[in-house]
Amino acid sequence: MKKVLFALILLALVAAPFALKPYGIYLLSLWVVMTIAAIGLNLTLGYAGQISLAQGSFVGIGAYAAALLTTQGWPLWAAFLLATALCVAIGWLLGYPALRVQHHYLAFVTLSFATLLFLIMRNEEWLTKGVYGISGIPRPTLLGWPAKSPLAFYFFCLGVLALVSAATWWLVRSPWGRAFTALRENPIRADSLGVDTRRYTLMAFALGSALGGVAGVLYAPLVQFIEPTAFNLNLSLNLLLMVMVGGSGYFLGPFLGAAVSVLLPEWMRFGSEGLYLIFYAIAVMVLMAFCPSGLLGLAERAFKR
């Protein structure tokens, strides 16, 4: 049944854009990008148990890396390499406070980093062009195949999501993934069993941040104009919402959470006469109050019953 369900979802993702207008294809592409970023946060928070309010900042690092390089004639793969290296290094350093503080204290540390990076993006015009933003970001050409149309770029993003999903699937089932889970459940017990909690904490931040950078590299050519406001705290909170609503610690949680956060409000907007955000907020509050494990946790409980 799992294989059949996976095949049906894959078929729907491939076939859906052919029945949509350009704006619908853009929303699907945005869902793909946000899913990649949410997968990274799910590694850090859902599997390793390290809370982060800075995932949106790493999306910003990737977006600015792509914008600055591609507008100067560099290929997009160079932006992928630079963004991944930067985010791994910065994420590794950001993990050091997690070795000393936990829970809401760690959230404040990552919040401070997000605020600092936003101020750099807004004020350092020599690097980021500040509030004026960067426009004219080109879409890539891969082995002679131009991904410039909305449909072609959607399939490019979908291919990256497939690679990220396969790598994550392997990771969470490897000894690394089991060490992350042990770190989340009981760090003291994991340390007593020989798990290097220090190294795996840093790895959780580094890998999750790297996927945020990958998402940012795709986001820049998707919208073709970036400015600092797009990467403020709201984006980090929205990514946190995706992970929590979908199901923190579930492999498919980011996929479902991103669909709820990106696609559901747009669908509700057409039939609720401007009240869709109120309905959306109430639905999220009710879900978090009665099922903190998210939609997949709710489905798991119903299946067991």
Backbone as numpy.savetxt, mean C-alpha at the origin, in Angstrom:
# Nx Ny Nz CAx CAy CAz Cx Cy Cz
-11.92 -25.12 -4.17 -12.74 -23.91 -4.17 -11.89 -22.66 -4.17
-10.77 -22.72 -3.45 -9.89 -21.55 -3.43 -9.31 -21.28 -4.82
-8.94 -22.35 -5.50 -8.38 -22.17 -6.84 -9.42 -21.64 -7.82
-10.65 -22.14 -7.69 -11.73 -21.66 -8.57 -12.02 -20.20 -8.28
-12.09 -19.83 -7.00 -12.34 -18.44 -6.64 -11.24 -17.54 -7.14
-9.99 -17.98 -7.00 -8.86 -17.18 -7.48 -8.93 -16.99 -8.99
-9.28 -18.05 -9.71 -9.38 -17.96 -11.17 -10.49 -17.00 -11.59
-11.61 -17.03 -10.87 -12.72 -16.12 -11.19 -12.34 -14.66 -10.94
-11.64 -14.43 -9.83 -11.21 -13.05 -9.52 -10.23 -12.56 -10.58
-9.28 -13.41 -10.96 -8.31 -13.03 -11.98 -8.99 -12.74 -13.31
-9.96 -13.58 -13.67 -10.71 -13.37 -14.91 -11.48 -12.06 -14.87
-12.07 -11.74 -13.72 -12.81 -10.49 -13.59 -11.89 -9.28 -13.71
-10.69 -9.36 -13.13 -9.75 -8.24 -13.20 -9.26 -8.01 -14.63
-9.12 -9.10 -15.39 -8.66 -8.96 -16.78 -9.79 -8.45 -17.67
-11.01 -8.91 -17.43 -12.12 -8.57 -18.32 -12.79 -7.25 -17.96
-12.76 -6.85 -16.69 -13.52 -5.68 -16.25 -13.19 -4.40 -17.01
-11.92 -4.06 -17.27 -11.64 -2.77 -17.91 -12.21 -2.63 -19.32
-12.46 -3.75 -20.00 -12.99 -3.67 -21.35 -14.44 -3.18 -21.37
-15.10 -3.24 -20.22 -16.49 -2.77 -20.13 -16.60 -1.41 -19.46
-15.46 -0.77 -19.18 -15.47 0.49 -18.44 -14.98 1.64 -19.30
-15.40 2.83 -18.90 -14.91 4.05 -19.52 -13.55 4.41 -18.91
-12.85 5.41 -19.47 -11.51 5.74 -18.94 -11.48 6.03 -17.45
-12.52 6.69 -16.91 -12.50 6.98 -15.47 -12.60 5.69 -14.67
-13.42 4.74 -15.13 -13.50 3.46 -14.45 -12.19 2.70 -14.48
-11.48 2.77 -15.61 -10.17 2.12 -15.71 -9.18 2.79 -14.77
-9.28 4.13 -14.66 -8.41 4.85 -13.73 -8.65 4.39 -12.29
-9.92 4.20 -11.91 -10.22 3.75 -10.55 -9.67 2.35 -10.30
-9.79 1.47 -11.29 -9.21 0.14 -11.14 -7.70 0.20 -10.99
-7.06 1.06 -11.77 -5.60 1.22 -11.66 -5.23 1.77 -10.29
-6.02 2.73 -9.79 -5.76 3.28 -8.46 -5.94 2.21 -7.39
-6.94 1.34 -7.58 -7.12 0.22 -6.64 -5.89 -0.67 -6.64
-5.33 -0.97 -7.80 -4.14 -1.81 -7.89 -2.97 -1.17 -7.14
-2.77 0.14 -7.36 -1.65 0.84 -6.73 -1.81 0.85 -5.21
-3.01 1.18 -4.74 -3.24 1.23 -3.30 -3.16 -0.16 -2.67
-3.53 -1.19 -3.42 -3.41 -2.55 -2.90 -1.95 -2.92 -2.65
-1.06 -2.52 -3.57 0.37 -2.81 -3.37 0.88 -2.12 -2.11
0.51 -0.84 -1.93 0.93 -0.13 -0.73 0.35 -0.77 0.53
-0.92 -1.21 0.47 -1.55 -1.84 1.62 -0.93 -3.20 1.93
-0.49 -3.94 0.90 0.21 -5.20 1.13 1.48 -4.95 1.95
2.19 -3.87 1.60 3.39 -3.54 2.37 3.08 -3.23 3.82
2.01 -2.44 4.07 1.63 -2.13 5.44 1.13 -3.38 6.17
0.49 -4.29 5.44 0.02 -5.52 6.07 1.20 -6.39 6.52
2.30 -6.36 5.77 3.50 -7.08 6.22 4.01 -6.50 7.54
4.05 -5.17 7.60 4.59 -4.51 8.80 3.65 -4.63 9.98
2.37 -4.37 9.75 1.39 -4.33 10.84 0.71 -5.67 11.06
0.17 -6.26 9.97 -0.64 -7.45 10.12 0.16 -8.68 10.49
1.34 -8.84 9.90 2.14 -10.04 10.15 3.18 -9.83 11.25
3.85 -8.68 11.24 4.90 -8.45 12.23 4.41 -7.68 13.46
3.20 -7.10 13.39 2.63 -6.43 14.55 3.26 -5.10 14.90
3.89 -4.43 13.92 4.54 -3.14 14.15 3.71 -2.04 13.48
3.08 -1.21 14.26 2.20 -0.19 13.72 3.00 0.92 13.06
2.48 1.41 11.93 3.17 2.47 11.19 2.14 3.44 10.62
2.39 4.72 10.82 1.56 5.78 10.23 2.36 6.53 9.18
3.34 5.87 8.59 4.21 6.53 7.61 4.18 5.86 6.25
3.26 4.93 6.02 3.26 4.22 4.74 2.99 5.17 3.58
2.13 6.16 3.79 1.87 7.14 2.74 3.12 7.93 2.37
4.01 8.14 3.33 5.25 8.85 3.04 6.14 8.06 2.10
6.17 6.75 2.25 6.98 5.92 1.36 6.37 5.87 -0.04
5.04 5.93 -0.12 4.41 6.09 -1.44 4.87 7.40 -2.07
4.97 8.45 -1.27 5.46 9.73 -1.77 6.90 9.67 -2.23
7.75 8.94 -1.50 9.15 8.80 -1.92 9.22 8.12 -3.29
8.45 7.06 -3.46 8.45 6.37 -4.75 7.91 7.24 -5.86
6.85 8.00 -5.57 6.25 8.86 -6.60 7.22 9.96 -7.03
7.89 10.58 -6.08 8.83 11.65 -6.44 10.06 11.07 -7.14
10.49 9.88 -6.76 11.61 9.26 -7.47 11.24 9.02 -8.92
10.03 8.52 -9.17 9.58 8.27 -10.54 9.43 9.57 -11.31
8.84 10.58 -10.67 8.61 11.85 -11.35 9.92 12.55 -11.72
10.84 12.61 -10.77 12.09 13.32 -11.02 12.95 12.62 -12.07
12.94 11.29 -12.08 13.78 10.58 -13.04 13.15 10.52 -14.43
11.88 10.15 -14.50 11.27 9.97 -15.82 11.10 11.29 -16.56
10.88 12.39 -15.85 10.79 13.67 -16.54 12.13 14.14 -17.07
13.22 13.50 -16.61 14.55 13.81 -17.11 15.04 12.77 -18.12
14.13 11.90 -18.56 14.48 10.94 -19.59 14.93 9.58 -19.11
14.94 9.35 -17.79 15.34 8.05 -17.27 14.20 7.05 -17.44
14.51 5.77 -17.63 13.44 4.76 -17.74 12.80 4.50 -16.39
11.58 3.93 -16.42 10.85 3.71 -15.18 11.51 2.64 -14.32
12.21 1.68 -14.92 12.85 0.66 -14.10 13.93 1.25 -13.21
14.56 2.34 -13.66 15.55 3.01 -12.81 14.86 3.62 -11.59
13.64 4.15 -11.80 12.89 4.70 -10.67 12.50 3.59 -9.69
12.15 2.41 -10.22 11.85 1.29 -9.34 13.06 0.94 -8.47
14.22 0.89 -9.07 15.42 0.53 -8.31 15.75 1.59 -7.26
15.70 2.87 -7.66 16.03 3.94 -6.72 15.02 4.00 -5.59
13.73 3.94 -5.92 12.70 4.03 -4.89 12.79 2.86 -3.92
13.01 1.66 -4.45 13.11 0.49 -3.58 14.31 0.60 -2.65
15.46 1.03 -3.19 16.66 1.17 -2.36 16.46 2.23 -1.28
15.89 3.38 -1.66 15.65 4.45 -0.68 14.69 4.00 0.42
13.60 3.37 0.01 12.58 2.99 0.99 13.08 1.87 1.91
13.87 0.94 1.37 14.44 -0.10 2.23 15.38 0.52 3.26
16.23 1.44 2.82 17.18 2.08 3.74 16.45 2.91 4.81
15.51 3.74 4.37 14.80 4.59 5.32 13.91 3.75 6.23
13.23 2.74 5.65 12.40 1.88 6.47 13.20 1.12 7.51
14.40 0.66 7.11 15.27 -0.03 8.08 15.63 0.90 9.23
15.97 2.15 8.92 16.30 3.11 9.98 15.08 3.43 10.83
13.91 3.53 10.19 12.69 3.83 10.94 12.33 2.68 11.87
12.81 1.48 11.57 12.53 0.35 12.43 13.28 0.38 13.75
14.35 1.16 13.85 15.12 1.18 15.10 14.32 1.67 16.30
13.47 2.72 16.16 12.64 3.07 17.31 11.73 1.94 17.77
11.32 1.05 16.84 10.45 -0.07 17.21 11.16 -1.06 18.13
12.50 -0.98 18.19 13.24 -1.86 19.09 13.13 -1.40 20.54
12.68 -0.15 20.73 12.61 0.40 22.09 11.20 0.78 22.51
10.35 1.16 21.57 8.99 1.57 21.91 8.00 0.72 21.12
6.78 0.60 21.65 5.76 -0.23 21.02 4.42 0.51 21.04
3.49 -0.04 20.26 2.09 0.37 20.26 1.94 1.86 19.92
1.22 2.64 20.76 0.95 4.03 20.38 2.20 4.89 20.41
3.22 4.51 21.19 4.46 5.27 21.18 5.14 5.14 19.81
5.14 3.94 19.27 5.70 3.73 17.94 4.89 4.46 16.88
3.57 4.51 17.07 2.72 5.25 16.13 3.11 6.73 16.09
3.43 7.30 17.26 3.84 8.71 17.30 5.18 8.91 16.62
6.08 7.95 16.75 7.38 8.06 16.08 7.20 8.09 14.57
6.41 7.14 14.05 6.18 7.11 12.61 5.38 8.32 12.14
4.48 8.81 12.99 3.73 10.03 12.64 4.68 11.22 12.52
5.65 11.31 13.40 6.63 12.41 13.33 7.44 12.32 12.04
7.82 11.10 11.65 8.55 10.93 10.40 7.70 11.36 9.21
6.43 10.97 9.21 5.53 11.35 8.11 5.39 12.87 8.02
5.29 13.53 9.16 5.19 14.99 9.17 6.46 15.63 8.64
7.61 15.10 9.06 8.89 15.63 8.59 9.03 15.49 7.09
8.68 14.34 6.56 8.83 14.12 5.12 7.86 14.99 4.33
6.66 15.19 4.85 5.71 16.08 4.17 6.25 17.51 4.12
6.86 17.98 5.20 7.43 19.33 5.21 8.58 19.45 4.21
9.38 18.39 4.07 10.46 18.40 3.07 9.88 18.49 1.67
8.86 17.68 1.38 8.23 17.71 0.06 7.64 19.08 -0.25
7.09 19.73 0.75 6.41 21.01 0.50 7.37 22.18 0.43
8.44 22.15 1.21 9.28 23.34 1.35 10.57 23.30 0.54
11.08 22.11 0.24 12.35 22.03 -0.49 12.08 22.08 -2.00
11.83 23.28 -2.50 11.45 23.44 -3.91 12.58 23.07 -4.86
13.82 23.19 -4.44 14.93 22.84 -5.32 14.93 21.35 -5.68
14.26 20.55 -4.84 14.22 19.11 -5.08 12.85 18.65 -5.58
11.80 19.10 -4.93 10.45 18.58 -5.21 9.55 19.58 -5.93
10.04 20.81 -6.14 9.24 21.90 -6.71 8.08 22.32 -5.82
8.10 21.89 -4.58 7.17 22.37 -3.57 5.71 22.23 -3.95
4.93 23.27 -3.62 3.49 23.24 -3.86 3.15 23.33 -5.34
4.11 23.68 -6.18 3.85 23.75 -7.62 3.76 22.35 -8.24
4.34 21.36 -7.59 4.23 19.99 -8.06 5.06 19.71 -9.31
4.98 18.48 -9.76 5.68 18.03 -10.95 4.63 17.49 -11.93
4.60 18.03 -13.12 3.61 17.63 -14.11 4.29 16.99 -15.32
3.48 16.47 -16.21 4.02 15.86 -17.43 4.80 14.60 -17.20
4.41 13.81 -16.18 5.12 12.56 -15.88 4.74 11.53 -16.95
5.71 11.03 -17.70 5.37 10.11 -18.81 5.08 8.70 -18.32
4.31 7.98 -19.10 4.06 6.57 -18.85 5.08 5.75 -19.62
5.38 4.54 -19.14 6.55 3.81 -19.67 6.27 3.12 -21.00
7.36 2.77 -21.65 7.34 1.89 -22.82 8.20 0.68 -22.50
7.60 -0.51 -22.56 8.27 -1.73 -22.14 8.54 -2.63 -23.33
9.82 -2.80 -23.67 10.23 -3.67 -24.77 9.47 -3.34 -26.06
9.34 -2.04 -26.30 8.65 -1.59 -27.50 7.14 -1.51 -27.37
6.59 -1.94 -26.22 5.14 -1.89 -26.01 4.80 -0.65 -25.19
4.12 0.33 -25.77 3.79 1.55 -25.03 2.62 1.34 -24.07
2.82 1.68 -22.82 1.76 1.58 -21.81 1.20 2.97 -21.52
0.86 3.70 -22.57 0.46 5.08 -22.40 -1.06 5.25 -22.29
-1.83 4.36 -22.87 -3.29 4.46 -22.76 -3.73 3.97 -21.39
-4.92 4.39 -20.92 -5.39 3.92 -19.61 -5.46 2.40 -19.51
-5.92 1.73 -20.57 -6.05 0.27 -20.54 -4.68 -0.41 -20.47
-3.74 0.06 -21.28 -2.40 -0.54 -21.29 -1.70 -0.34 -19.95
-1.84 0.86 -19.37 -1.17 1.11 -18.10 -1.83 0.31 -16.98
-3.13 0.09 -17.07 -3.80 -0.76 -16.07 -3.21 -2.16 -16.07
-3.02 -2.74 -17.26 -2.47 -4.09 -17.32 -1.01 -4.12 -16.85
-0.29 -3.03 -17.09 1.07 -2.95 -16.55 1.05 -2.97 -15.02
0.17 -2.16 -14.43 0.04 -2.14 -12.97 -0.42 -3.49 -12.45
-1.35 -4.13 -13.16 -1.85 -5.44 -12.74 -0.74 -6.48 -12.76
0.16 -6.39 -13.74 1.29 -7.30 -13.79 2.22 -7.12 -12.61
2.47 -5.85 -12.23 3.30 -5.58 -11.05 2.63 -6.13 -9.79
1.31 -5.94 -9.68 0.58 -6.47 -8.53 0.69 -7.99 -8.46
0.63 -8.66 -9.61 0.75 -10.11 -9.63 2.13 -10.55 -9.11
3.19 -9.85 -9.54 4.53 -10.19 -9.05 4.66 -9.93 -7.56
4.13 -8.80 -7.09 4.19 -8.47 -5.66 3.41 -9.50 -4.85
2.23 -9.90 -5.35 1.41 -10.86 -4.63 2.10 -12.22 -4.53
2.72 -12.66 -5.64 3.42 -13.94 -5.62 4.59 -13.91 -4.64
5.34 -12.80 -4.64 6.47 -12.68 -3.71 5.99 -12.65 -2.27
4.90 -11.95 -2.01 4.37 -11.87 -0.65 3.84 -13.22 -0.20
3.14 -13.93 -1.11 2.63 -15.27 -0.79 3.77 -16.20 -0.38
4.89 -16.13 -1.11 6.04 -16.95 -0.75 6.63 -16.50 0.58
6.69 -15.19 0.79 7.34 -14.67 2.00 6.59 -15.08 3.26
5.26 -14.93 3.27 4.52 -15.19 4.50 4.47 -16.67 4.83
4.80 -17.53 3.86 4.84 -18.96 4.12 6.26 -19.49 4.29
7.21 -18.58 4.25 8.61 -18.96 4.44 8.96 -18.85 5.93
10.15 -19.27 6.34 10.56 -19.07 7.74 10.53 -17.60 8.16
10.76 -16.68 7.22 10.66 -15.27 7.55 9.24 -14.92 7.97
8.26 -15.38 7.19 6.87 -15.08 7.52 6.46 -15.66 8.86
6.91 -16.88 9.16 6.59 -17.48 10.45 7.27 -16.71 11.58
8.46 -16.18 11.32 9.13 -15.36 12.34 8.38 -14.05 12.56
7.85 -13.45 11.48 7.04 -12.25 11.62 5.82 -12.52 12.51
5.14 -13.64 12.26 3.95 -13.98 13.04 4.31 -14.20 14.50
5.42 -14.88 14.76 5.86 -15.08 16.14 6.17 -13.75 16.81
6.76 -12.83 16.06 7.07 -11.50 16.59 5.80 -10.75 16.94
4.74 -10.92 16.14 3.48 -10.25 16.41 2.77 -10.84 17.63
2.77 -12.17 17.74 2.00 -12.82 18.79 2.63 -12.62 20.17
3.94 -12.85 20.27 4.60 -12.74 21.57 6.10 -12.55 21.37
6.58 -11.30 21.36 8.00 -11.06 21.10 8.93 -11.72 22.11
8.51 -11.77 23.38 9.38 -12.35 24.41 9.52 -13.85 24.19
8.40 -14.52 23.88 8.47 -15.95 23.63 9.27 -16.23 22.36
9.07 -15.38 21.32 9.83 -15.58 20.08 11.32 -15.44 20.33
11.71 -14.47 21.15 13.12 -14.29 21.46 13.67 -15.48 22.24
12.86 -16.03 23.13 13.31 -17.18 23.92 13.47 -18.43 23.06
12.76 -18.47 21.92 12.85 -19.62 21.01 13.94 -19.45 19.96
14.70 -18.38 20.07 15.83 -18.18 19.17 15.55 -17.30 17.97
14.37 -16.69 17.90 14.07 -15.78 16.80 14.78 -14.45 17.06
15.52 -13.98 16.08 16.22 -12.70 16.20 15.20 -11.58 16.01
14.55 -11.19 17.10 13.46 -10.21 17.02 13.95 -8.85 16.53
15.17 -8.51 16.85 15.72 -7.23 16.40 15.81 -7.19 14.88
16.38 -8.24 14.28 16.56 -8.26 12.83 15.21 -8.33 12.12
14.28 -9.14 12.62 13.01 -9.30 11.93 12.13 -8.06 12.07
12.28 -7.32 13.15 11.56 -6.04 13.27 12.03 -5.06 12.22
13.34 -4.96 12.05 13.89 -4.06 11.03 13.50 -4.53 9.63
13.49 -5.84 9.39 13.11 -6.37 8.10 11.65 -6.07 7.79
10.79 -6.15 8.79 9.37 -5.88 8.58 9.15 -4.45 8.11
9.84 -3.51 8.74 9.73 -2.11 8.30 10.33 -1.92 6.92
11.47 -2.54 6.66 12.14 -2.34 5.37 11.32 -2.89 4.22
10.80 -4.11 4.35 10.05 -4.73 3.27 8.71 -4.02 3.05
8.03 -3.67 4.13 6.77 -2.95 3.98 6.97 -1.58 3.34
8.03 -0.90 3.72 8.33 0.42 3.13 8.68 0.30 1.66
9.41 -0.77 1.29 9.79 -0.97 -0.11 8.56 -1.12 -0.99
7.54 -1.84 -0.53 6.32 -1.98 -1.32 5.56 -0.66 -1.40
5.66 0.17 -0.37 5.10 1.51 -0.48 5.78 2.30 -1.57
7.10 2.18 -1.68 7.82 2.86 -2.75 7.45 2.35 -4.13
7.25 1.03 -4.27 6.83 0.46 -5.55 5.47 1.03 -5.96
4.56 1.12 -4.99 3.25 1.71 -5.28 3.39 3.16 -5.73
4.29 3.91 -5.10 4.49 5.30 -5.48 5.03 5.46 -6.89
5.92 4.54 -7.29 6.46 4.59 -8.66 5.34 4.40 -9.68
4.36 3.59 -9.37 3.22 3.40 -10.27 2.23 4.56 -10.19
2.12 5.14 -9.01 1.14 6.22 -8.82 1.49 7.46 -9.64
2.77 7.80 -9.71 3.18 9.02 -10.41 2.77 9.02 -11.88
3.12 7.99 -12.68 2.67 8.00 -14.08 1.18 7.76 -14.24
0.53 7.20 -13.22 -0.93 7.02 -13.30 -1.64 8.37 -13.32
-1.29 9.24 -12.37 -1.96 10.55 -12.29 -1.25 11.61 -13.13
0.04 11.40 -13.43 0.86 12.28 -14.27 1.05 13.68 -13.71
0.68 13.89 -12.46 0.97 15.13 -11.75 0.95 14.83 -10.27
2.02 15.19 -9.56 2.07 14.97 -8.13 2.43 16.26 -7.41
1.92 16.39 -6.21 2.26 17.50 -5.32 2.15 17.00 -3.88
2.74 17.71 -2.91 2.89 17.15 -1.56 1.60 16.76 -0.87
0.50 17.47 -1.13 -0.74 17.20 -0.41 -1.23 15.77 -0.61
-0.91 15.18 -1.74 -1.37 13.82 -2.02 -0.74 12.79 -1.08
0.35 13.16 -0.39 1.08 12.20 0.44 1.13 12.64 1.90
0.11 13.38 2.33 0.08 13.80 3.72 -0.45 12.66 4.60
-0.78 12.98 5.84 -1.18 11.95 6.80 -2.45 11.23 6.37
-3.31 11.91 5.61 -4.57 11.27 5.19 -4.32 9.98 4.40
-3.28 9.98 3.55 -2.99 8.77 2.78 -2.55 7.64 3.69
-1.71 7.93 4.68 -1.28 6.88 5.61 -2.46 6.33 6.41
-3.35 7.21 6.84 -4.53 6.75 7.58 -5.45 5.94 6.69
-5.56 6.33 5.42 -6.40 5.59 4.50 -5.83 4.19 4.25
-4.51 4.09 4.12 -3.88 2.77 3.96 -4.06 1.91 5.21
-3.96 2.54 6.37 -4.21 1.81 7.62 -5.65 1.31 7.66
-6.58 2.14 7.20 -7.98 1.73 7.13 -8.17 0.54 6.20
-7.49 0.55 5.06 -7.59 -0.58 4.12 -7.18 -1.89 4.78
-6.07 -1.85 5.50 -5.57 -3.07 6.14 -6.53 -3.54 7.23
-7.04 -2.62 8.04 -7.90 -2.99 9.15 -9.27 -3.47 8.67
-9.83 -2.79 7.67 -11.16 -3.17 7.17 -11.09 -4.49 6.43
-10.09 -4.69 5.60 -9.97 -5.94 4.88 -9.67 -7.11 5.79
-8.83 -6.90 6.76 -8.45 -7.95 7.70 -6.95 -7.96 7.91
-6.51 -7.41 9.02 -5.08 -7.34 9.31 -4.53 -8.74 9.55
-3.44 -9.08 8.85 -2.85 -10.40 8.99 -3.39 -11.44 8.05
-4.36 -11.06 7.21 -4.88 -11.96 6.17 -4.24 -11.59 4.84
-3.89 -12.60 4.05 -3.22 -12.32 2.79 -4.09 -11.49 1.85
-5.38 -11.80 1.78 -6.28 -11.08 0.88 -6.88 -9.82 1.52
-6.51 -9.53 2.76 -7.06 -8.35 3.42 -6.81 -7.05 2.68
-5.57 -6.78 2.23 -5.33 -5.52 1.50 -6.12 -5.41 0.21
-6.34 -6.52 -0.48 -7.12 -6.49 -1.72 -8.55 -6.04 -1.44
-9.17 -6.65 -0.44 -10.55 -6.32 -0.11 -10.64 -4.93 0.52
-9.70 -4.60 1.40 -9.73 -3.29 2.04 -9.55 -2.15 1.05
-8.65 -2.34 0.07 -8.46 -1.30 -0.94 -9.70 -1.15 -1.81
-10.39 -2.27 -2.09 -11.63 -2.18 -2.86 -12.69 -1.39 -2.10
-12.79 -1.64 -0.78 -13.76 -0.91 0.04 -13.41 0.57 0.10
-12.13 0.89 0.21 -11.71 2.28 0.37 -11.68 3.07 -0.93
-11.34 2.41 -2.04 -11.19 3.12 -3.32 -12.44 3.02 -4.18
-12.98 1.82 -4.30 -14.08 1.58 -5.25 -15.46 1.81 -4.63
-15.66 1.36 -3.38 -16.99 1.47 -2.78 -17.48 2.91 -2.65
-16.67 3.87 -2.18 -17.18 5.25 -2.11 -17.60 5.80 -3.46
-16.88 5.47 -4.53 -17.26 5.96 -5.85 -18.58 5.34 -6.32
-18.78 4.06 -5.99 -20.03 3.41 -6.35 -21.20 4.01 -5.57
-20.98 4.30 -4.26 -22.04 4.86 -3.44 -22.37 6.30 -3.81
-21.39 6.99 -4.37 -21.56 8.42 -4.66 -22.69 8.68 -5.64
-22.94 7.74 -6.56 -23.93 7.96 -7.60 -25.36 7.72 -7.13
-25.55 7.06 -5.99 -26.91 6.76 -5.57 -27.29 7.28 -4.21
-26.43 8.09 -3.58 -26.71 8.52 -2.21 -26.90 10.03 -2.08
-26.89 10.76 -3.20 -27.15 12.20 -3.20 -26.23 12.96 -2.25
-24.95 12.66 -2.29 -23.97 13.40 -1.50 -23.81 12.92 -0.08
-24.57 11.91 0.34 -24.47 11.41 1.71 -23.62 10.16 1.82
-22.93 9.83 0.73 -22.22 8.55 0.72 -21.11 8.47 1.74
-20.43 9.59 2.03 -19.35 9.55 3.01 -19.88 9.27 4.41
-21.09 9.77 4.71 -21.69 9.49 6.01 -22.00 8.00 6.13
-22.64 7.43 5.10 -22.96 6.00 5.12 -21.68 5.17 5.19
-20.67 5.59 4.45 -19.40 4.86 4.42 -18.75 4.88 5.80
-18.71 6.04 6.44 -18.09 6.16 7.76 -18.84 5.33 8.80
-20.18 5.36 8.75 -20.97 4.57 9.71 -20.71 3.08 9.52
-20.65 2.64 8.26 -20.40 1.22 7.98 -19.04 0.79 8.52
-18.02 1.64 8.35 -16.68 1.30 8.85 -16.67 1.25 10.37
-17.32 2.22 11.03 -17.35 2.24 12.50 -18.07 1.01 13.05
-19.18 0.62 12.45 -19.91 -0.56 12.91 -19.05 -1.81 12.73
-18.37 -1.92 11.60 -17.51 -3.08 11.35 -16.40 -3.16 12.39
-15.72 -2.04 12.66 -14.61 -2.06 13.60 -15.08 -2.31 15.03
-16.31 -1.88 15.34 -16.82 -2.09 16.69 -17.19 -3.54 16.95
-17.79 -4.20 15.95 -18.29 -5.56 16.16 -17.36 -6.64 15.61
-16.44 -6.26 14.72 -15.50 -7.24 14.17 -14.16 -6.56 13.89
-13.33 -6.39 14.92 -12.04 -5.71 14.72 -11.11 -6.44 13.76
-11.38 -7.72 13.51 -10.51 -8.46 12.59 -10.85 -8.22 11.13
-11.81 -7.34 10.84 -12.10 -6.95 9.47 -13.08 -7.86 8.76
-13.28 -7.59 7.48 -14.26 -8.33 6.70 -13.88 -9.80 6.56
-12.61 -10.09 6.36 -12.21 -11.49 6.23 -12.31 -12.21 7.57
-12.05 -11.51 8.65 -12.26 -12.11 9.96 -13.73 -12.41 10.21
-14.60 -11.50 9.78 -16.04 -11.72 9.90 -16.47 -12.93 9.06
-15.94 -13.03 7.84 -16.28 -14.18 7.00 -15.76 -15.48 7.60
-14.59 -15.44 8.20 -14.03 -16.65 8.82 -14.89 -17.09 9.99
-15.35 -16.15 10.81 -16.21 -16.49 11.94 -17.53 -17.08 11.45
-18.10 -16.49 10.41 -19.36 -17.01 9.88 -19.18 -18.40 9.30
-18.06 -18.66 8.65 -17.81 -19.98 8.07 -17.66 -21.03 9.16
-16.98 -20.67 10.25 -16.80 -21.63 11.35 -18.14 -21.97 12.00
-19.02 -20.98 12.12 -20.34 -21.24 12.69 -21.17 -22.14 11.78
